[in-house]
């Protein structure tokens, strides 16, 4: 691995993916600027000594404000940037992408979604909320003329946190417990992003898509068995119907549009659609770009045991 001389700008470094992207870019030798709405906010995963390093610098910025984004790019001198989709953007972030390009960014890495299939502009990507929001952002990014990479991860392992209380108590309520997910660790997603940001050899195309999946497919029922085994406890499964599932997530504060999108995807998987036809190939991408083995579900649970400690 060659040492990078890139300067990168990471928007959203307090998130698990953004933080991992920053750490990986730094590990590969890049100078990393951490673009935050509140620069006093703690970045979980980076210590104070890390932040005192001359290769990490916090900078105030907000992906909803083009003028502040422009200042952040110009002050940092960054040529690559990591961004995420801002669902509330009225122009699908087109103005932000134009600003990034005009201010000096040469390549942007967007955290998109595996729900987007094929060309982002395909009308089939405009049906459900999650895929449409990401697809429209990808289209705006392309139309800006910026060289770009759309990272499309599937099912985040951190979605297991939806069931934290149940895991602690040994009884988890699931919708369609026998459908399969790939359980990709946010750290792995961010590591791929950081590698692309800091290594020109991973940016050979003007516009590219990198789909990401976890290394193993598990049904939700199997996953809870792995989680229980790793934690040393039995976890009982109670199956919910869609109405019960929706009500539960609404009470937890999840937006209805997001719930409906997730529920629809789970329903069609339960009806027999193969959500992972290319899993064998796509699951190799973490190793290809991160240049290490991917994180298994058991690995991730081991690293997050404290979150599931019995109350």
C-alpha positions as CSV (number, residue, x, y, z in Angstrom):
1,X,0.0,0.0,0.0
2,X,1.5,3.3,-1.1
3,X,1.3,6.3,1.1
4,X,-1.2,8.8,-0.1
5,X,-0.6,12.5,-0.5
6,X,-4.2,13.3,-1.0
7,X,-6.1,15.9,1.1
8,X,-9.7,14.7,1.7
9,X,-12.8,16.3,3.1
10,X,-15.2,14.1,5.1
11,X,-18.7,15.3,5.6
12,X,-20.5,13.6,8.5
13,X,-17.4,12.2,10.4
14,X,-19.5,11.6,13.5
15,X,-21.4,8.8,11.7
16,X,-20.0,5.3,11.8
17,X,-19.3,5.3,8.0
18,X,-17.9,8.8,7.8
19,X,-15.6,8.1,10.8
20,X,-14.3,4.9,9.3
21,X,-13.7,6.7,6.0
22,X,-11.6,9.3,7.8
23,X,-9.6,6.8,9.7
24,X,-8.9,4.7,6.6
25,X,-7.9,7.8,4.5
26,X,-5.6,8.8,7.4
27,X,-4.1,5.3,7.6
28,X,-3.3,5.5,4.0
29,X,-1.4,8.7,4.5
30,X,-4.0,11.3,3.5
31,X,-4.5,14.7,5.2
32,X,-8.1,14.5,6.5
33,X,-10.4,17.4,7.1
34,X,-13.5,16.6,9.2
35,X,-16.5,18.7,8.0
36,X,-19.0,19.1,10.9
37,X,-22.0,21.3,11.7
38,X,-20.7,21.4,15.3
39,X,-17.0,21.1,15.6
40,X,-17.3,20.7,19.4
41,X,-19.2,17.4,18.9
42,X,-17.3,14.2,19.9
43,X,-16.3,11.9,17.1
44,X,-16.7,8.3,18.4
45,X,-13.7,6.3,17.2
46,X,-11.2,9.2,17.2
47,X,-9.4,10.1,20.4
48,X,-8.2,13.5,21.5
49,X,-4.7,12.5,20.6
50,X,-5.9,11.5,17.1
51,X,-7.5,14.9,16.6
52,X,-4.4,16.6,17.8
53,X,-2.5,15.0,14.9
54,X,-1.6,17.4,12.2
55,X,-3.3,15.0,9.7
56,X,-6.7,15.6,11.2
57,X,-8.4,19.0,11.2
58,X,-12.0,19.8,12.2
59,X,-13.8,22.4,10.1
60,X,-17.3,23.8,10.3
61,X,-19.5,22.9,7.3
62,X,-23.0,21.8,6.4
63,X,-24.2,20.0,3.3
64,X,-27.3,22.1,3.3
65,X,-25.4,25.3,2.9
66,X,-23.4,25.8,-0.3
67,X,-21.6,28.9,0.8
68,X,-20.2,27.1,3.9
69,X,-19.3,24.1,1.8
70,X,-17.4,26.4,-0.6
71,X,-15.4,27.9,2.3
72,X,-14.6,24.4,3.7
73,X,-13.3,23.2,0.4
74,X,-11.2,26.3,-0.3
75,X,-9.8,26.4,3.2
76,X,-8.9,22.7,3.3
77,X,-7.5,22.5,-0.2
78,X,-9.1,19.1,-0.5
79,X,-9.4,17.4,-3.9
80,X,-11.6,14.5,-2.9
81,X,-14.7,14.5,-0.7
82,X,-17.0,12.0,1.1
83,X,-20.7,13.0,1.2
84,X,-24.0,11.4,2.1
85,X,-27.5,11.9,0.6
86,X,-29.4,14.8,2.2
87,X,-33.0,13.6,1.8
88,X,-34.4,17.1,2.5
89,X,-32.5,18.7,-0.4
90,X,-34.9,20.3,-2.8
91,X,-32.6,19.9,-5.8
92,X,-31.2,16.5,-4.8
93,X,-27.9,18.2,-3.8
94,X,-27.2,19.4,-7.3
95,X,-26.2,22.8,-6.0
96,X,-23.9,21.2,-3.5
97,X,-22.2,19.1,-6.2
98,X,-21.8,22.1,-8.4
99,X,-20.2,24.0,-5.4
100,X,-17.8,21.2,-4.6
101,X,-16.7,21.1,-8.2
102,X,-16.3,24.8,-8.6
103,X,-14.4,25.1,-5.3
104,X,-11.8,22.5,-6.3
105,X,-13.1,19.0,-5.5
106,X,-12.0,16.6,-8.3
107,X,-13.7,13.4,-7.1
108,X,-16.6,12.9,-4.8
109,X,-17.5,9.6,-3.0
110,X,-21.2,9.4,-2.3
111,X,-22.7,7.0,0.3
112,X,-25.7,5.7,-1.7
113,X,-27.7,2.5,-1.3
114,X,-27.8,-1.1,-2.8
115,X,-31.5,-0.4,-3.3
116,X,-30.5,1.6,-6.4
117,X,-30.1,-0.9,-9.3
118,X,-28.2,-0.4,-12.5
119,X,-28.2,3.2,-13.9
120,X,-29.5,5.6,-11.2
121,X,-31.8,7.3,-13.7
122,X,-33.7,4.1,-14.4
123,X,-37.4,4.7,-13.7
124,X,-37.5,1.5,-11.6
125,X,-35.3,3.3,-9.1
126,X,-37.9,6.1,-8.6
127,X,-40.6,4.0,-7.0
128,X,-39.8,3.6,-3.3
129,X,-38.6,6.3,-1.0
130,X,-35.2,5.1,0.0
131,X,-34.0,4.0,-3.5
132,X,-35.6,7.1,-5.1
133,X,-33.9,9.5,-2.7
134,X,-30.5,7.9,-3.3
135,X,-31.0,7.5,-7.1
136,X,-32.0,11.1,-7.6
137,X,-28.9,12.2,-5.6
138,X,-26.7,10.0,-7.8
139,X,-28.3,11.5,-10.9
140,X,-27.6,15.0,-9.7
141,X,-24.0,14.1,-8.9
142,X,-23.5,12.7,-12.5
143,X,-25.2,15.8,-14.1
144,X,-22.8,18.1,-12.2
145,X,-19.9,16.6,-14.2
146,X,-17.9,15.8,-11.1
147,X,-15.9,12.6,-11.3
148,X,-17.5,10.4,-8.7
149,X,-18.0,7.0,-7.0
150,X,-21.4,5.9,-5.8
151,X,-20.9,3.4,-2.9
152,X,-24.0,1.2,-2.7
153,X,-24.1,-0.9,0.5
154,X,-26.8,-3.3,1.4
155,X,-28.0,-4.1,4.9
156,X,-26.0,-2.4,7.6
157,X,-25.2,-4.7,10.6
158,X,-25.9,-1.7,12.8
159,X,-29.6,-2.2,12.0
160,X,-29.4,-4.8,14.7
161,X,-29.5,-1.9,17.1
162,X,-33.2,-1.6,16.3
163,X,-33.6,-4.7,18.5
164,X,-31.2,-3.8,21.3
165,X,-33.9,-3.9,24.1
166,X,-35.2,-7.3,22.9
167,X,-31.7,-8.7,22.6
168,X,-30.9,-7.5,26.2
169,X,-34.2,-9.1,27.4
170,X,-33.8,-12.3,25.4
171,X,-36.9,-11.8,23.2
172,X,-36.9,-10.1,19.8
173,X,-39.9,-9.1,17.7
174,X,-39.2,-9.6,13.9
175,X,-41.1,-9.1,10.7
176,X,-40.5,-11.9,8.3
177,X,-37.8,-13.6,10.4
178,X,-36.8,-16.1,7.6
179,X,-35.8,-13.5,5.0
180,X,-32.0,-13.1,4.5
181,X,-29.7,-10.1,4.9
182,X,-26.0,-9.7,4.3
183,X,-25.1,-7.8,7.5
184,X,-22.3,-5.5,6.3
185,X,-20.5,-3.6,9.0
186,X,-20.5,0.2,8.7
187,X,-16.8,0.2,9.4
188,X,-16.2,-1.9,6.3
189,X,-18.3,0.5,4.2
190,X,-16.4,3.5,5.5
191,X,-13.1,1.7,5.0
192,X,-13.9,1.2,1.3
193,X,-14.9,4.9,1.1
194,X,-11.6,6.0,2.7
195,X,-9.6,3.8,0.3
196,X,-11.3,5.3,-2.8
197,X,-10.9,8.8,-1.4
198,X,-7.2,8.5,-0.8
199,X,-6.0,6.1,-3.5
200,X,-6.2,7.3,-7.2
201,X,-5.7,3.7,-8.3
202,X,-9.3,3.0,-7.1
203,X,-10.7,5.9,-9.1
204,X,-9.8,4.8,-12.6
205,X,-13.3,5.7,-14.0
206,X,-14.8,9.2,-14.2
207,X,-18.1,7.8,-12.9
208,X,-18.2,4.4,-11.1
209,X,-20.5,2.4,-8.9
210,X,-19.2,0.1,-6.1
211,X,-21.9,-2.2,-4.6
212,X,-21.1,-3.6,-1.2
213,X,-22.4,-6.7,0.7
214,X,-21.4,-8.4,3.9
215,X,-19.5,-11.7,3.6
216,X,-22.4,-14.0,4.7
217,X,-26.1,-14.2,4.1
218,X,-28.2,-15.0,7.2
219,X,-31.9,-15.1,7.8
220,X,-33.0,-12.8,10.6
221,X,-33.7,-15.9,12.7
222,X,-30.2,-17.3,12.0
223,X,-28.7,-13.9,12.8
224,X,-30.3,-13.7,16.2
225,X,-29.0,-17.2,16.9
226,X,-25.5,-16.0,16.0
227,X,-26.0,-12.9,18.2
228,X,-27.3,-15.0,21.1
229,X,-24.4,-17.4,20.8
230,X,-21.8,-14.6,20.7
231,X,-23.4,-13.0,23.8
232,X,-23.9,-16.3,25.6
233,X,-27.7,-16.1,25.9
234,X,-30.8,-17.5,24.3
235,X,-32.9,-15.2,22.2
236,X,-36.5,-16.0,21.6
237,X,-38.1,-14.9,18.3
238,X,-41.7,-13.5,18.2
239,X,-43.0,-12.9,14.6
240,X,-44.9,-9.6,14.0
241,X,-47.3,-8.8,11.2
242,X,-46.7,-5.7,9.1
243,X,-49.1,-3.5,11.0
244,X,-47.4,-4.4,14.3
245,X,-44.0,-3.9,12.8
246,X,-44.9,-0.4,11.5
247,X,-46.5,0.6,14.8
248,X,-43.3,-0.5,16.7
249,X,-41.0,1.5,14.4
250,X,-43.2,4.6,14.5
251,X,-43.1,4.5,18.3
252,X,-39.3,4.4,18.0
253,X,-39.3,7.6,15.9
254,X,-38.6,6.3,12.5
255,X,-40.2,8.4,9.7
256,X,-43.2,6.7,8.0
257,X,-41.7,7.0,4.5
258,X,-38.6,5.1,5.6
259,X,-40.6,2.4,7.4
260,X,-42.8,1.9,4.3
261,X,-39.8,1.6,2.1
262,X,-38.1,-1.0,4.3
263,X,-41.3,-2.9,4.8
264,X,-42.0,-3.1,1.1
265,X,-38.5,-4.5,0.5
266,X,-38.9,-7.1,3.2
267,X,-42.3,-8.1,1.9
268,X,-41.0,-8.8,-1.6
269,X,-38.1,-10.7,-0.2
270,X,-40.5,-12.8,1.8
271,X,-42.5,-13.4,-1.4
272,X,-39.5,-15.1,-3.0
273,X,-37.5,-12.3,-4.7
274,X,-33.7,-12.9,-4.5
275,X,-32.3,-9.7,-3.1
276,X,-28.8,-10.9,-3.5
277,X,-28.3,-12.5,-7.0
278,X,-24.8,-11.2,-7.2
279,X,-23.7,-11.8,-3.6
280,X,-20.8,-14.1,-4.4
281,X,-19.2,-11.4,-6.6
282,X,-20.3,-8.3,-4.7
283,X,-19.2,-9.6,-1.3
284,X,-15.6,-9.6,-2.6
285,X,-15.5,-5.8,-2.9
286,X,-14.7,-5.1,0.7
287,X,-11.6,-7.2,0.5
288,X,-10.8,-5.7,-2.9
289,X,-10.8,-2.1,-1.8
290,X,-10.1,-2.4,2.0
291,X,-7.4,-4.9,1.3
292,X,-8.3,-6.9,4.4
293,X,-11.0,-9.5,5.3
294,X,-14.5,-8.2,5.8
295,X,-16.2,-8.1,9.2
296,X,-18.6,-11.0,10.0
297,X,-21.8,-10.6,12.0
298,X,-20.1,-12.4,14.9
299,X,-17.1,-10.1,14.7
300,X,-19.3,-7.1,14.8
301,X,-21.3,-8.3,17.8
302,X,-18.1,-9.1,19.7
303,X,-17.0,-5.5,19.0
304,X,-20.3,-4.1,20.3
305,X,-21.0,-6.4,23.2
306,X,-21.3,-3.6,25.7
307,X,-24.4,-2.2,23.8
308,X,-26.2,-5.5,24.4
309,X,-25.3,-6.1,28.0
310,X,-28.3,-7.4,29.9
311,X,-30.0,-4.8,31.9
